[in-house]
Amino acid sequence: MATVAATVEWTAEIDRYVLWAEPPAARVAPEPVADGVVLLLLELDDQGRETGRIAGLALPLLEFDRRQELSALDVLWRLPGQEPLPLRELLQREQRRLRAQAGAAL
């Protein structure tokens, strides 16, 4: 299984979590999944056609509880300094971390 290096962008005020594949794509198109709650970000080429590469994923992570609805992508995601994980496991770990962080800020 291939491993994708990734970075994270999280905006706590609106609970917007974006997992970006590295290197970053110049252009992306959102593909709604999980009833439109999650956006799969697909890389586009210079002509606006999908390249087949997943450029990222955007979702409201603190409240998201439907990881099972996400398709099992055939890649492992590796955040800096962490071990590679399947998408569902990475999101579960990140959700626990961010919920703890949000709780500490209250």
MOPAC internal coordinates of N, CA, C and O (Angstrom, degrees):
PM7 1SCF
backbone

  N    0.0000 0     0.00 0     0.00 0    0    0    0
  C    1.4533 1     0.00 0     0.00 0    1    0    0
  C    1.5272 1   108.15 1     0.00 0    2    1    0
  O    1.2310 1   120.71 1   -46.06 1    3    2    1
  N    1.3186 1   116.24 1   133.94 1    3    2    1
  C    1.4605 1   121.75 1  -179.25 1    5    3    2
  C    1.5231 1   110.61 1   -71.84 1    6    5    3
  O    1.2310 1   121.28 1   -28.39 1    7    6    5
  N    1.3315 1   115.16 1   151.61 1    7    6    5
  C    1.4619 1   121.56 1   177.27 1    9    7    6
  C    1.5221 1   108.92 1  -113.18 1   10    9    7
  O    1.2310 1   121.03 1   -47.02 1   11   10    9
  N    1.3238 1   115.64 1   132.98 1   11   10    9
  C    1.4590 1   122.60 1   179.28 1   13   11   10
  C    1.5220 1   108.74 1  -110.68 1   14   13   11
  O    1.2310 1   120.51 1   -57.48 1   15   14   13
  N    1.3314 1   116.63 1   122.52 1   15   14   13
  C    1.4666 1   120.01 1   172.17 1   17   15   14
  C    1.5254 1   107.17 1   -70.09 1   18   17   15
  O    1.2310 1   120.77 1   -39.28 1   19   18   17
  N    1.3206 1   116.13 1   140.72 1   19   18   17
  C    1.4653 1   119.34 1  -174.84 1   21   19   18
  C    1.5222 1   111.39 1  -142.86 1   22   21   19
  O    1.2310 1   121.54 1   -21.50 1   23   22   21
  N    1.3084 1   114.65 1   158.50 1   23   22   21
  C    1.4597 1   122.33 1   172.54 1   25   23   22
  C    1.5274 1   107.67 1  -128.17 1   26   25   23
  O    1.2310 1   121.02 1   -14.72 1   27   26   25
  N    1.3214 1   115.66 1   165.28 1   27   26   25
  C    1.4634 1   121.46 1  -176.36 1   29   27   26
  C    1.5147 1   110.02 1  -125.15 1   30   29   27
  O    1.2310 1   121.42 1   -36.99 1   31   30   29
  N    1.3079 1   114.89 1   143.01 1   31   30   29
  C    1.4638 1   122.67 1   171.88 1   33   31   30
  C    1.5288 1   105.76 1  -127.86 1   34   33   31
  O    1.2310 1   120.24 1   -56.71 1   35   34   33
  N    1.3241 1   117.15 1   123.29 1   35   34   33
  C    1.4669 1   120.08 1   179.78 1   37   35   34
  C    1.5109 1   109.69 1  -130.31 1   38   37   35
  O    1.2310 1   120.80 1   -52.77 1   39   38   37
  N    1.3246 1   116.07 1   127.23 1   39   38   37
  C    1.4535 1   122.72 1   176.10 1   41   39   38
  C    1.5219 1   106.83 1  -109.10 1   42   41   39
  O    1.2310 1   120.84 1   -78.93 1   43   42   41
  N    1.3238 1   116.00 1   101.07 1   43   42   41
  C    1.4664 1   121.61 1  -172.93 1   45   43   42
  C    1.5259 1   112.94 1   -62.01 1   46   45   43
  O    1.2310 1   120.11 1   142.62 1   47   46   45
  N    1.3223 1   117.39 1   -37.38 1   47   46   45
  C    1.4650 1   121.10 1  -175.35 1   49   47   46
  C    1.5292 1   112.65 1   -59.83 1   50   49   47
  O    1.2310 1   120.43 1   149.44 1   51   50   49
  N    1.3157 1   116.79 1   -30.56 1   51   50   49
  C    1.4689 1   120.03 1  -179.51 1   53   51   50
  C    1.5312 1   111.57 1  -119.68 1   54   53   51
  O    1.2310 1   120.19 1  -169.41 1   55   54   53
  N    1.3273 1   117.23 1    10.59 1   55   54   53
  C    1.4617 1   122.69 1  -179.58 1   57   55   54
  C    1.5229 1   111.16 1    49.15 1   58   57   55
  O    1.2310 1   121.19 1  -124.56 1   59   58   57
  N    1.3142 1   115.33 1    55.44 1   59   58   57
  C    1.4672 1   120.96 1   178.34 1   61   59   58
  C    1.5212 1   108.09 1  -112.37 1   62   61   59
  O    1.2310 1   120.97 1   -67.61 1   63   62   61
  N    1.3179 1   115.76 1   112.39 1   63   62   61
  C    1.4606 1   123.10 1  -179.74 1   65   63   62
  C    1.5249 1   107.67 1  -110.51 1   66   65   63
  O    1.2310 1   120.57 1   -54.26 1   67   66   65
  N    1.3270 1   116.52 1   125.74 1   67   66   65
  C    1.4635 1   120.71 1   177.76 1   69   67   66
  C    1.5172 1   108.33 1  -124.74 1   70   69   67
  O    1.2310 1   121.32 1   -55.44 1   71   70   69
  N    1.3128 1   115.07 1   124.56 1   71   70   69
  C    1.4559 1   123.32 1   175.06 1   73   71   70
  C    1.5197 1   106.17 1  -100.62 1   74   73   71
  O    1.2310 1   120.33 1   -64.34 1   75   74   73
  N    1.3401 1   116.98 1   115.66 1   75   74   73
  C    1.4639 1   122.19 1  -177.26 1   77   75   74
  C    1.5182 1   110.39 1  -105.33 1   78   77   75
  O    1.2310 1   120.29 1   -48.87 1   79   78   77
  N    1.3256 1   117.06 1   131.13 1   79   78   77
  C    1.4593 1   121.87 1   172.25 1   81   79   78
  C    1.5247 1   108.24 1   -76.56 1   82   81   79
  O    1.2310 1   121.06 1   -34.61 1   83   82   81
  N    1.3201 1   115.59 1   145.39 1   83   82   81
  C    1.4647 1   121.41 1   176.44 1   85   83   82
  C    1.5259 1   109.07 1  -106.07 1   86   85   83
  O    1.2310 1   119.21 1   -36.36 1   87   86   85
  N    1.3044 1   119.11 1   143.64 1   87   86   85
  C    1.4574 1   127.20 1    -5.42 1   89   87   86
  C    1.5280 1   110.21 1   -70.01 1   90   89   87
  O    1.2310 1   120.80 1   -26.01 1   91   90   89
  N    1.3329 1   116.07 1   153.99 1   91   90   89
  C    1.4651 1   119.16 1  -177.06 1   93   91   90
  C    1.5305 1   111.78 1   -64.69 1   94   93   91
  O    1.2310 1   120.88 1   -34.66 1   95   94   93
  N    1.3023 1   115.92 1   145.34 1   95   94   93
  C    1.4640 1   121.83 1   176.80 1   97   95   94
  C    1.5236 1   109.34 1   -79.68 1   98   97   95
  O    1.2310 1   120.75 1   -35.30 1   99   98   97
  N    1.3182 1   116.18 1   144.70 1   99   98   97
  C    1.4630 1   120.54 1   177.67 1  101   99   98
  C    1.5259 1   111.09 1   -73.21 1  102  101   99
  O    1.2310 1   120.91 1   145.15 1  103  102  101
  N    1.3454 1   115.87 1   -34.85 1  103  102  101
  C    1.4662 1   120.77 1  -179.08 1  105  103  102
  C    1.5196 1   108.72 1  -137.96 1  106  105  103
  O    1.2310 1   120.75 1   -38.68 1  107  106  105
  N    1.3263 1   116.17 1   141.32 1  107  106  105
  C    1.4658 1   120.80 1   178.11 1  109  107  106
  C    1.5248 1   110.22 1  -135.67 1  110  109  107
  O    1.2310 1   121.73 1   -21.77 1  111  110  109
  N    1.3290 1   114.29 1   158.23 1  111  110  109
  C    1.4627 1   121.54 1   173.17 1  113  111  110
  C    1.5158 1   107.51 1  -126.68 1  114  113  111
  O    1.2310 1   119.95 1   -47.81 1  115  114  113
  N    1.3325 1   117.71 1   132.19 1  115  114  113
  C    1.4627 1   119.97 1   178.77 1  117  115  114
  C    1.5276 1   111.33 1   -78.75 1  118  117  115
  O    1.2310 1   120.86 1   -44.30 1  119  118  117
  N    1.3166 1   115.96 1   135.70 1  119  118  117
  C    1.4661 1   123.05 1   175.24 1  121  119  118
  C    1.5196 1   106.79 1  -119.24 1  122  121  119
  O    1.2310 1   119.48 1   -72.35 1  123  122  121
  N    1.3439 1   118.60 1   107.65 1  123  122  121
  C    1.4676 1   120.63 1  -178.17 1  125  123  122
  C    1.5321 1   111.79 1   -65.43 1  126  125  123
  O    1.2310 1   120.80 1   -44.35 1  127  126  125
  N    1.3319 1   116.08 1   135.65 1  127  126  125
  C    1.4643 1   123.23 1   173.84 1  129  127  126
  C    1.5247 1   107.70 1  -136.21 1  130  129  127
  O    1.2310 1   120.28 1   -10.43 1  131  130  129
  N    1.3274 1   117.08 1   169.57 1  131  130  129
  C    1.4747 1   122.01 1  -179.68 1  133  131  130
  C    1.5295 1   110.39 1    52.01 1  134  133  131
  O    1.2310 1   121.09 1  -125.64 1  135  134  133
  N    1.3316 1   115.52 1    54.36 1  135  134  133
  C    1.4690 1   122.15 1   179.62 1  137  135  134
  C    1.5247 1   113.08 1    60.57 1  138  137  135
  O    1.2310 1   120.12 1  -150.95 1  139  138  137
  N    1.3209 1   117.37 1    29.05 1  139  138  137
  C    1.4530 1   121.54 1   176.97 1  141  139  138
  C    1.5106 1   115.38 1    81.79 1  142  141  139
  O    1.2310 1   120.21 1   179.57 1  143  142  141
  N    1.3215 1   117.20 1    -0.43 1  143  142  141
  C    1.4686 1   121.10 1   179.29 1  145  143  142
  C    1.5252 1   110.33 1   -72.49 1  146  145  143
  O    1.2310 1   120.76 1   148.48 1  147  146  145
  N    1.3180 1   116.15 1   -31.52 1  147  146  145
  C    1.4621 1   123.02 1  -177.74 1  149  147  146
  C    1.5229 1   108.27 1  -112.33 1  150  149  147
  O    1.2310 1   120.91 1   -39.54 1  151  150  149
  N    1.3281 1   115.87 1   140.46 1  151  150  149
  C    1.4553 1   120.86 1   174.51 1  153  151  150
  C    1.5201 1   108.68 1  -113.53 1  154  153  151
  O    1.2310 1   120.73 1   -60.55 1  155  154  153
  N    1.3195 1   116.21 1   119.45 1  155  154  153
  C    1.4477 1   121.88 1   171.11 1  157  155  154
  C    1.5189 1   105.15 1   -84.03 1  158  157  155
  O    1.2310 1   119.63 1   -54.59 1  159  158  157
  N    1.3127 1   118.32 1   125.41 1  159  158  157
  C    1.4580 1   122.21 1  -176.10 1  161  159  158
  C    1.5199 1   108.79 1   -98.16 1  162  161  159
  O    1.2310 1   120.60 1   -66.88 1  163  162  161
  N    1.3196 1   116.46 1   113.12 1  163  162  161
  C    1.4580 1   122.48 1  -175.62 1  165  163  162
  C    1.5207 1   110.02 1  -101.18 1  166  165  163
  O    1.2310 1   120.70 1   -45.93 1  167  166  165
  N    1.3238 1   116.27 1   134.07 1  167  166  165
  C    1.4603 1   121.28 1   179.64 1  169  167  166
  C    1.5271 1   110.19 1   -70.07 1  170  169  167
  O    1.2310 1   120.97 1   -39.95 1  171  170  169
  N    1.3333 1   115.74 1   140.05 1  171  170  169
  C    1.4600 1   122.77 1   175.75 1  173  171  170
  C    1.5161 1   109.73 1  -115.12 1  174  173  171
  O    1.2310 1   120.61 1   -32.54 1  175  174  173
  N    1.3341 1   116.45 1   147.46 1  175  174  173
  C    1.4596 1   119.84 1   175.60 1  177  175  174
  C    1.5318 1   109.08 1   -85.31 1  178  177  175
  O    1.2310 1   120.48 1     5.79 1  179  178  177
  N    1.3331 1   116.68 1  -174.21 1  179  178  177
  C    1.4649 1   121.06 1  -177.13 1  181  179  178
  C    1.5273 1   113.38 1   -64.25 1  182  181  179
  O    1.2310 1   120.50 1   158.67 1  183  182  181
  N    1.3377 1   116.65 1   -21.33 1  183  182  181
  C    1.4588 1   120.83 1   178.82 1  185  183  182
  C    1.5313 1   112.07 1   -94.19 1  186  185  183
  O    1.2310 1   120.22 1  -175.88 1  187  186  185
  N    1.3338 1   117.19 1     4.12 1  187  186  185
  C    1.4553 1   121.00 1   178.74 1  189  187  186
  C    1.5146 1   114.45 1    82.49 1  190  189  187
  O    1.2310 1   120.34 1  -164.45 1  191  190  189
  N    1.3375 1   116.95 1    15.55 1  191  190  189
  C    1.4678 1   120.95 1   178.23 1  193  191  190
  C    1.5213 1   109.52 1   -96.02 1  194  193  191
  O    1.2310 1   121.06 1   -33.90 1  195  194  193
  N    1.3319 1   115.58 1   146.10 1  195  194  193
  C    1.4644 1   120.43 1   177.39 1  197  195  194
  C    1.5240 1   109.86 1   -65.62 1  198  197  195
  O    1.2310 1   121.32 1   -43.13 1  199  198  197
  N    1.3317 1   115.07 1   136.87 1  199  198  197
  C    1.4664 1   119.85 1  -179.85 1  201  199  198
  C    1.5252 1   112.46 1   -91.26 1  202  201  199
  O    1.2310 1   120.19 1   166.80 1  203  202  201
  N    1.3242 1   117.24 1   -13.20 1  203  202  201
  C    1.4606 1   120.82 1  -175.23 1  205  203  202
  C    1.5190 1   112.67 1    94.94 1  206  205  203
  O    1.2310 1   120.25 1   174.43 1  207  206  205
  N    1.3266 1   117.12 1    -5.57 1  207  206  205
  C    1.4657 1   121.67 1   179.74 1  209  207  206
  C    1.5237 1   109.61 1   -94.72 1  210  209  207
  O    1.2310 1   120.77 1   -44.52 1  211  210  209
  N    1.3115 1   116.13 1   135.48 1  211  210  209
  C    1.4606 1   121.27 1   174.07 1  213  211  210
  C    1.5217 1   107.49 1   -83.98 1  214  213  211
  O    1.2310 1   120.80 1   -60.35 1  215  214  213
  N    1.3274 1   116.07 1   119.65 1  215  214  213
  C    1.4580 1   121.24 1  -177.55 1  217  215  214
  C    1.5178 1   112.09 1   -90.54 1  218  217  215
  O    1.2310 1   120.21 1   164.35 1  219  218  217
  N    1.3351 1   117.19 1   -15.65 1  219  218  217
  C    1.4542 1   119.44 1   180.00 1  221  219  218
  C    1.5091 1   112.54 1   165.35 1  222  221  219
  O    1.2310 1   122.18 1     9.70 1  223  222  221
  N    1.3185 1   113.43 1  -170.30 1  223  222  221
  C    1.4568 1   122.27 1  -176.48 1  225  223  222
  C    1.5226 1   106.88 1  -151.18 1  226  225  223
  O    1.2310 1   120.09 1   -44.08 1  227  226  225
  N    1.3304 1   117.44 1   135.92 1  227  226  225
  C    1.4680 1   121.49 1   178.82 1  229  227  226
  C    1.5214 1   109.18 1  -127.30 1  230  229  227
  O    1.2310 1   120.82 1   -45.30 1  231  230  229
  N    1.3434 1   116.04 1   134.70 1  231  230  229
  C    1.4604 1   120.33 1  -179.18 1  233  231  230
  C    1.5209 1   111.12 1  -162.29 1  234  233  231
  O    1.2310 1   120.56 1   -18.09 1  235  234  233
  N    1.3436 1   116.54 1   161.91 1  235  234  233
  C    1.4628 1   121.32 1   173.60 1  237  235  234
  C    1.5309 1   108.13 1   -83.63 1  238  237  235
  O    1.2310 1   119.67 1   -90.30 1  239  238  237
  N    1.3063 1   118.24 1    89.70 1  239  238  237
  C    1.4647 1   122.29 1  -166.50 1  241  239  238
  C    1.5205 1   114.70 1   -69.79 1  242  241  239
  O    1.2310 1   119.07 1   143.05 1  243  242  241
  N    1.3224 1   119.37 1   -36.95 1  243  242  241
  C    1.4658 1   119.70 1  -176.60 1  245  243  242
  C    1.5211 1   112.39 1   -59.83 1  246  245  243
  O    1.2310 1   120.16 1   141.12 1  247  246  245
  N    1.3117 1   117.31 1   -38.88 1  247  246  245
  C    1.4658 1   121.57 1  -176.66 1  249  247  246
  C    1.5229 1   113.35 1   -98.57 1  250  249  247
  O    1.2310 1   119.60 1   172.99 1  251  250  249
  N    1.3113 1   118.38 1    -7.01 1  251  250  249
  C    1.4680 1   121.20 1  -174.63 1  253  251  250
  C    1.5212 1   110.30 1   -72.44 1  254  253  251
  O    1.2310 1   120.89 1   -54.15 1  255  254  253
  N    1.3407 1   115.89 1   125.85 1  255  254  253
  C    1.4634 1   119.84 1  -179.06 1  257  255  254
  C    1.5305 1   112.29 1  -131.83 1  258  257  255
  O    1.2310 1   120.68 1  -158.20 1  259  258  257
  N    1.3305 1   116.31 1    21.80 1  259  258  257
  C    1.4616 1   120.22 1  -176.40 1  261  259  258
  C    1.5244 1   111.86 1  -120.70 1  262  261  259
  O    1.2310 1   120.70 1  -136.63 1  263  262  261
  N    1.3316 1   116.26 1    43.37 1  263  262  261
  C    1.4658 1   119.89 1  -179.35 1  265  263  262
  C    1.5194 1   112.28 1   -56.92 1  266  265  263
  O    1.2310 1   120.24 1   148.55 1  267  266  265
  N    1.3403 1   117.14 1   -31.45 1  267  266  265
  C    1.4577 1   120.85 1  -178.50 1  269  267  266
  C    1.5297 1   111.76 1   -63.48 1  270  269  267
  O    1.2310 1   119.82 1   159.79 1  271  270  269
  N    1.3279 1   117.95 1   -20.21 1  271  270  269
  C    1.4621 1   121.36 1   178.56 1  273  271  270
  C    1.5248 1   112.49 1   -80.16 1  274  273  271
  O    1.2310 1   120.28 1   167.09 1  275  274  273
  N    1.3180 1   117.06 1   -12.91 1  275  274  273
  C    1.4573 1   120.11 1   177.76 1  277  275  274
  C    1.5165 1   108.58 1   -78.92 1  278  277  275
  O    1.2310 1   120.73 1   -47.27 1  279  278  277
  N    1.3092 1   116.20 1   132.73 1  279  278  277
  C    1.4591 1   118.89 1   179.33 1  281  279  278
  C    1.5264 1   109.21 1   -66.15 1  282  281  279
  O    1.2310 1   121.36 1   -32.12 1  283  282  281
  N    1.3060 1   114.99 1   147.88 1  283  282  281
  C    1.4667 1   120.62 1   178.96 1  285  283  282
  C    1.5278 1   107.82 1   -77.77 1  286  285  283
  O    1.2310 1   120.58 1   -80.62 1  287  286  285
  N    1.3165 1   116.49 1    99.38 1  287  286  285
  C    1.4598 1   120.90 1   179.54 1  289  287  286
  C    1.5227 1   108.89 1   -72.25 1  290  289  287
  O    1.2310 1   120.56 1   -33.81 1  291  290  289
  N    1.3063 1   116.53 1   146.19 1  291  290  289
  C    1.4565 1   121.56 1  -175.10 1  293  291  290
  C    1.5322 1   111.75 1   -85.55 1  294  293  291
  O    1.2310 1   120.59 1  -136.46 1  295  294  293
  N    1.3280 1   116.48 1    43.54 1  295  294  293
  C    1.4674 1   121.56 1   177.20 1  297  295  294
  C    1.5228 1   109.18 1  -142.37 1  298  297  295
  O    1.2310 1   121.20 1   -23.22 1  299  298  297
  N    1.3092 1   115.30 1   156.78 1  299  298  297
  C    1.4608 1   122.07 1   171.07 1  301  299  298
  C    1.5198 1   107.06 1  -103.03 1  302  301  299
  O    1.2310 1   120.59 1   -36.43 1  303  302  301
  N    1.3225 1   116.47 1   143.57 1  303  302  301
  C    1.4627 1   122.12 1  -179.69 1  305  303  302
  C    1.5216 1   108.27 1  -107.52 1  306  305  303
  O    1.2310 1   120.63 1   -48.78 1  307  306  305
  N    1.3467 1   116.40 1   131.22 1  307  306  305
  C    1.4638 1   120.37 1  -178.35 1  309  307  306
  C    1.5235 1   109.62 1  -123.57 1  310  309  307
  O    1.2310 1   121.61 1   -66.07 1  311  310  309
  N    1.3330 1   114.53 1   113.93 1  311  310  309
  C    1.4630 1   120.52 1   173.78 1  313  311  310
  C    1.5204 1   108.54 1   -83.13 1  314  313  311
  O    1.2310 1   119.52 1   -25.17 1  315  314  313
  N    1.3286 1   118.53 1   154.83 1  315  314  313
  C    1.4634 1   121.04 1  -178.59 1  317  315  314
  C    1.5308 1   112.27 1   -52.75 1  318  317  315
  O    1.2310 1   120.87 1   -51.22 1  319  318  317
  N    1.3271 1   115.93 1   128.78 1  319  318  317
  C    1.4576 1   121.93 1   176.61 1  321  319  318
  C    1.5132 1   115.02 1    75.98 1  322  321  319
  O    1.2310 1   119.74 1  -171.45 1  323  322  321
  N    1.3259 1   118.11 1     8.55 1  323  322  321
  C    1.4644 1   121.32 1  -178.12 1  325  323  322
  C    1.5213 1   110.28 1  -124.82 1  326  325  323
  O    1.2310 1   121.29 1   -16.53 1  327  326  325
  N    1.3389 1   115.15 1   163.47 1  327  326  325
  C    1.4562 1   119.79 1   179.10 1  329  327  326
  C    1.5307 1   109.66 1   -78.36 1  330  329  327
  O    1.2310 1   120.41 1   -29.14 1  331  330  329
  N    1.3363 1   116.83 1   150.86 1  331  330  329
  C    1.4644 1   120.24 1   177.10 1  333  331  330
  C    1.5279 1   110.75 1   -66.32 1  334  333  331
  O    1.2310 1   120.74 1   -38.81 1  335  334  333
  N    1.3259 1   116.19 1   141.19 1  335  334  333
  C    1.4654 1   121.99 1   179.94 1  337  335  334
  C    1.5244 1   110.53 1  -138.64 1  338  337  335
  O    1.2310 1   120.35 1   -26.97 1  339  338  337
  N    1.3405 1   116.93 1   153.03 1  339  338  337
  C    1.4632 1   119.14 1   169.06 1  341  339  338
  C    1.5327 1   109.05 1   -62.06 1  342  341  339
  O    1.2310 1   120.44 1   -25.05 1  343  342  341
  N    1.3204 1   116.76 1   154.95 1  343  342  341
  C    1.4647 1   121.83 1  -174.40 1  345  343  342
  C    1.5222 1   113.03 1   -53.22 1  346  345  343
  O    1.2310 1   119.65 1   131.56 1  347  346  345
  N    1.3104 1   118.28 1   -48.44 1  347  346  345
  C    1.4687 1   120.60 1  -177.11 1  349  347  346
  C    1.5239 1   111.58 1   -60.57 1  350  349  347
  O    1.2310 1   120.20 1   137.42 1  351  350  349
  N    1.3326 1   117.22 1   -42.58 1  351  350  349
  C    1.4682 1   120.35 1   179.77 1  353  351  350
  C    1.5226 1   111.19 1   -67.74 1  354  353  351
  O    1.2310 1   120.46 1   139.25 1  355  354  353
  N    1.3257 1   116.72 1   -40.75 1  355  354  353
  C    1.4655 1   119.82 1   178.73 1  357  355  354
  C    1.5257 1   110.01 1   -62.29 1  358  357  355
  O    1.2310 1   119.93 1   135.59 1  359  358  357
  N    1.3273 1   117.75 1   -44.41 1  359  358  357
  C    1.4653 1   120.36 1   179.96 1  361  359  358
  C    1.5231 1   111.73 1   -64.41 1  362  361  359
  O    1.2310 1   120.29 1   142.81 1  363  362  361
  N    1.3218 1   117.05 1   -37.19 1  363  362  361
  C    1.4662 1   120.22 1   178.15 1  365  363  362
  C    1.5261 1   110.47 1   -64.44 1  366  365  363
  O    1.2310 1   120.19 1   135.57 1  367  366  365
  N    1.3263 1   117.24 1   -44.43 1  367  366  365
  C    1.4621 1   121.14 1   178.79 1  369  367  366
  C    1.5276 1   110.86 1   -64.12 1  370  369  367
  O    1.2310 1   120.48 1   135.01 1  371  370  369
  N    1.3220 1   116.68 1   -44.99 1  371  370  369
  C    1.4567 1   120.86 1   179.55 1  373  371  370
  C    1.5272 1   111.32 1   -64.56 1  374  373  371
  O    1.2310 1   120.44 1   143.10 1  375  374  373
  N    1.3189 1   116.76 1   -36.90 1  375  374  373
  C    1.4612 1   120.46 1   178.51 1  377  375  374
  C    1.5250 1   110.87 1   -63.43 1  378  377  375
  O    1.2310 1   120.29 1   135.43 1  379  378  377
  N    1.3269 1   117.05 1   -44.57 1  379  378  377
  C    1.4754 1   120.19 1   177.50 1  381  379  378
  C    1.5252 1   110.59 1   -60.36 1  382  381  379
  O    1.2310 1   120.60 1   135.96 1  383  382  381
  N    1.3355 1   116.46 1   -44.04 1  383  382  381
  C    1.4660 1   121.27 1  -178.91 1  385  383  382
  C    1.5271 1   111.02 1   -62.74 1  386  385  383
  O    1.2310 1   120.51 1   132.90 1  387  386  385
  N    1.3179 1   116.62 1   -47.10 1  387  386  385
  C    1.4642 1   120.02 1  -176.81 1  389  387  386
  C    1.5216 1   112.42 1   -72.07 1  390  389  387
  O    1.2310 1   120.17 1   146.02 1  391  390  389
  N    1.3264 1   117.27 1   -33.98 1  391  390  389
  C    1.4705 1   119.36 1   175.25 1  393  391  390
  C    1.5214 1   110.50 1   -64.43 1  394  393  391
  O    1.2310 1   120.17 1   138.52 1  395  394  393
  N    1.3266 1   117.28 1   -41.48 1  395  394  393
  C    1.4667 1   120.62 1   177.49 1  397  395  394
  C    1.5260 1   110.16 1   -63.88 1  398  397  395
  O    1.2310 1   120.71 1   137.51 1  399  398  397
  N    1.3149 1   116.25 1   -42.49 1  399  398  397
  C    1.4655 1   121.35 1   178.99 1  401  399  398
  C    1.5267 1   110.48 1   -63.82 1  402  401  399
  O    1.2310 1   119.89 1   136.79 1  403  402  401
  N    1.3190 1   117.81 1   -43.21 1  403  402  401
  C    1.4678 1   121.51 1   179.64 1  405  403  402
  C    1.5225 1   110.64 1   -66.44 1  406  405  403
  O    1.2310 1   120.05 1   141.38 1  407  406  405
  N    1.3292 1   117.52 1   -38.62 1  407  406  405
  C    1.4622 1   121.48 1   178.26 1  409  407  406
  C    1.5103 1   112.03 1   -65.63 1  410  409  407
  O    1.2310 1   120.34 1   143.43 1  411  410  409
  N    1.3259 1   116.95 1   -36.57 1  411  410  409
  C    1.4621 1   121.36 1   179.48 1  413  411  410
  C    1.5268 1   111.32 1   -69.71 1  414  413  411
  O    1.2310 1   120.61 1   153.56 1  415  414  413
  N    1.3326 1   116.43 1   -26.44 1  415  414  413
  C    1.4635 1   120.36 1  -178.62 1  417  415  414
  C    1.5249 1   112.45 1   -79.40 1  418  417  415
  O    1.2310 1   120.19 1   165.75 1  419  418  417
  N    1.3275 1   117.24 1   -14.25 1  419  418  417
  C    1.4726 1   119.81 1  -178.15 1  421  419  418
  C    1.5031 1   112.94 1   -75.47 1  422  421  419
  O    1.2310 1   120.10 1   180.00 1  423  422  421

